């Protein structure tokens, strides 16, 4: 489990997967949790989960870069200089590593088998965005994904279209790929907190948001591909039309685009229409879901994203990028918006005033959530994976 709670969606997606894995009775006694951040240790301790820390120290990046050079790697091998994570694996005598997200550490599992989650290939499909180009991110991901696709015992993806991408772009072996829908963490936290009687209304009131406007919520990190600019353009249209019925909330960590978004809001004098709350804790995010009118996600990257399923669970309609998901059944539950045309979104916001229509949509969405975010299906998928590996490893161990 890499990263920390400060990283947002990706971390919590991995955390939810971890909790479900630890709930597989057949194998959980044989599992050990490896983490890379001290903050995660404290987080897991609260949940009474023991973990072993593998610290990514200051030399991690440089050592990794050296290993990418064939000549240097050959020299290291000649003098039996191995990467610290390889030594960590040997010391602990692991048979299989399950990476809950795409990890560069998988490249140092040459001596044992590993499983990797790959969430998307958006660096390849949307290479124009700065986050895919800075610090050689594109090239590094290409090397990593090529390695994972051809070396992993199994690859976990969230949607059929992710599987097609791996086959088309990387010639992946169809039989290696397992489709496992995202299962968000927030519903679990919400249900736990209901028992603790967490006062979500008080948390929401502390934001001091307008009480006479409909809150449209966009929970997303501030990446360029998350397309906050589209919503600012939409807000500008609402302002020109003197439509003061909506208020937009952005929240998420700064991934390089926060200042640009904030400067746009100030430049266009939109403070009465939109607010940046930056990174919030879990309970604050839940309070916004519970009290918002709708969720919006005009992203360029997908196909699926966690806020889809969070919106379904919290019974909120969600406006989502048109044609991003090649899934007719899932698209029936989304209000698709044309992200090249802010007027389209502004027009579709009218649905927020149709209570009967909203209730009809959100009821169906909640039922769909229960169907596709089935925890028992998750455990069955991973149990089958572990059964397959257990059979194979008994050929020699």
Secondary structure, 3 states (H helix, E strand, C coil): CCCCHHHCHHHHHHHHHHHHHCCCCCCHHHCCCEECCHHHHHHHHHCCCCCEECCCCCCHHHHHHHHCCHHHHHHHHHCCCCCHHHHHHHHHCCCEEEECCCCHHHHHCCCCEEEEECCCCHHHHCCCCHHHCHHHHHHHHHHHHHHHHHHCCEEEECCHHHHHHHHHHHCCCHHHEEECCCCCCHHHHHHHHHHHCCCHHHHHHCCCCCCCCEEEEEECCECHHHCHHHHHHHHHHHHHCCCCCEEEEEECCECCCHHHHHHHHHHCCCCCCEEECCCCCHHHHHHHHHHCCEEEECCCCCCCCHHHHHHHHCCCEEEEECCCCCCHHHHCCCEEECCCCHHHHHHHHHHHHCHHHHHHHHHHHHHHHHHHCCHHHHHHHHHHHHHHHHHHHCCCC
